[in-house]
Amino acid sequence: MNDSELRALKIGRLIDARGTACPGPMLEAKRAIGECPVDGVMEVQSSDNGTIVDIQRWCRKMQHEYLGDVENDGFWSVYFLRKV
């Protein structure tokens, strides 16, 4: 998905983990995924660029769909995943 498609997604759960160091964003995502319905999209905002790799690995392990990431002003990226 490109940036425009990612930004247009309907987000079911938003995790704002900006300012939190590793492993904080990943732990918050793991806690929140239970509140996300199947096929729901969760967005994790993080200023820790290591979260990109962590989220991708976790999605593969848990068989969630990693949709991509978008760089924004003031924080490194936004991460999207679809719960399966």
TIBASE-773159 format. One record per atom (N, C-alpha, C, O): z, y, x. Coordinates in pm, whole numbers, plus 50000, padded with zeros to 5 digits. Example, Ala and Ser with C-alpha at 12.3 -4.5 7.8 and 13.67 -1.06 7.14 Angstrom:
507804943151319507804955051230507804967051320508464966851424507084977551285507144989451367507875000351290508045011451341
% end
This chain:
500004988250085500005000050000500005012450089500625012650195499305022750045499305035250122500455044250075501145041149978500655055350145501765064450113501755069149969502805069449904500585072749917500495077649779500905066949679501605069849582500465054749702500825043749612502315040949617502945038449514502885041249737504325038849750505135049749680506105046849611504725062249698505445073349635505325073149483506175078849414504295066849430504085066249286504815054649219504825053749096505415045749297506095034149240507275038349153507945048349181507515030749048508705032848966509845025449035509825013249048510845032949079511955027449155513065023349059513515031348977513485010849070514565005848986515935008349045516915010048973515995008749177517275010849246517025018949373516175015249454517755029849390517635038449508518925037349589520025039349538518765034249718519895033749810519705045149909518725045249983520635054549912520575065550007521545062450120522755064750110520995057050229521805053250345521545062650463521815059150578521005074550434520745084150540522055087950608523075089750542522015089050741523205092450816524095080550848525115082050915523705068850803524445056550829523765048850941522555046750937524535044751041523965037251153523885022451120524575017551031523055015551191522885001151179524244994451201524944998151294524634985051120523894977851017524104983250876523794976450779524624995550864524955001250733523845000750630524074995550520522625005850659521565005550559521214991350511520964989150393521214981950604520904968150567521994962250479521694955450381523244964850511524354959750430524314965650290524574958650192524004978550280523904984950148522774978850067522914976749946521654975950132520524969650063520894955750013520554952049901521584948050095521994934550055522924934849935522824926449846523834944649932524744945949817523994950049690524304945249581523034958949706522354964649589521274955749529520934957449412520734946449606519634938349554520044930249431519214927149346521314926949421521804919749304521684927649175521614921849066521664940849186521534949549069520084952149032519804958548931519174947349113517754949549092517184937849013517404926349052516464940248903515894928948829514744922548907514174928748996514424910248873513264903548933512044912248907511864917348796511204914049006510034922849006510394937649011509514946149005511684940749023512094954649037511864959449179511824951549273511694972449193511454978449325512694986149368513234994349292513124983449490514274990449546513784999049662512974994649744514275011249668513965020549776515225022649858516285025649804515115021049988516235023350079515855035050168514885034250244516605045750160516365057350245517305056350364518505054350348516745057950484517555056450605517055065550715515845067650730517985070950791517615078850908517645070351035517385075451144517965057651022518005048251135516695040551138516465032051053515835043451235514505037351236514545022251260513545015551236515665016651305515805002151319515834995051185515624982951179516095002551079516144996650946514794990950905514734981350828513704996650955512374991650920512274976850955511904968650871512594973451078512504959551123513514950851048513184939751007514734955851030515754948150959515314944750817515454933250774514794954550744514364952350606513194942550601513164933750516512234944150692511094934950694511534920550716511094911450646512404918350813512904904850842513674899150724513514887450688514514907450665515324902950552514424899250433514674889250366513404907250408512484904250298511794890750322511674882650230511334888450443510704875450475511684864050453511344853950392512884865650503513894855150492514244852050347514364840450308514394862550267514794860850126513594859550032513774857549911512404860550086511154859550012510954870849912510334869049807511504882749945511214894749869509924900749925509574898150040509234908349847507984914349891508254928049955508754937149889507914929450082508034942350151506774950150120505664945650150506914961850060505764969650015505334980050117504164983950117506224984750203505854994650304506925005050325508015004150268506615014850405507555025650433506795038750445505605038950477507505049550419506925063050421507865072050499509065072150475507305079650591508115089250665508225102150585507225107150533509435107550576509715119750501510375130050591510815126750701510445142350545511145152950617512645150350613513195147250507513285151750726514735150750729515265136750750516445135250782514475126650733514895112950761513655104850796512535108450760513885093950868512775086650927511805080950826510605083550835512295073250732511365066050646512035062150515513255062950500511215058150424511675052450298511125038350295509975036150332511915028950251511505014950252511475009750109512335013150028510495001750080510354996549945510284981449949509654975750039510924974849854510764960549842510804956549695511434963249613510144945649666510124940449530510904927449529510614918349607511884926549444512724914649435511934903549367511304905749263511974891649426511314880049363512344869649328511994859049275
% end
